[in-house]
Amino acid sequence: RPYFLWDYDLTEEDVQTLLRTGDEETRIWLASRILESARYADVWRYLSLAELRVLFPHLKLKPPVREAWAYA
């Protein structure tokens, strides 16, 4: 189970599948969780820059996290 999803029973494969084929709400939730809780280097194992640019306006992030990622 990915360390940033300690409270969900999802495998690495589940996360990859949900990010690629999940509905928009699921992809937004998961991308938000990754940006909030994963290490910077690990973010890029799950999300591409292009995907992040599309999802970013819709992500539910804490204000300091949003600000940090807006300039990353």
N, C-alpha and C positions, 0 to 999 in steps of 0.2 A: 504494500500500500504506500502511495506517495506520502512523504512526511507532512506535506502541507494540507493533507486531507485526513488528519489523524482521527477525525470523528465520523468518517464515512468509510464504508466497506467497498472501496473501489480499487481496482488494480491499475498498474501503469497502462495496460492495454485498454481498460475501460475508459480511462481519462483521454487517451489518444482518440479512441472511437467517438466519445462524446464531443470532443472538440471539432472533429471532422464532420460528423453526421448528426449530432444532436440538434434539437430545435434551438431557435435563437435565444430563448430564455435560459436554457441549459448552458449554452456556450458563453453567454454573458456572465452567468453565475460562476462558472468554472474559471474563466479568464480572470474575473475579479478576485477569486480566491487565490489563484496563482500569483497575481501581482501583489496581493496583500501579504501572502505567507511564504512564498518560495524565495530561495536565494536568487539573486540577479542572474547568475550564470545558468541556473536551472530553468528560468523563465523561457529561455530560447530553445530548450529541449521540447517545449510544448507549443509555443506560439512563434509564428514568424512575424517579422516587422510588418508585413502587409496585413496579416490577420489582426494584429494589434491596432493598427491604424483604423481599420474598419470598425472594430469593436469598442475602441477606447471611449468614444463619446457616450456610449450606452452603459459602461461599466459602473457598478455601484462600489465606489472606493471612498475610504476615509479621506477628508480634504488634504492632509499632509502627504498621503500616498499618491493621490491624484496629481498634486503639484510636483512631486518628485518625478513621477513618470512622464509628466508633460514636458519636462526638460531633459529627460534621459535620451 
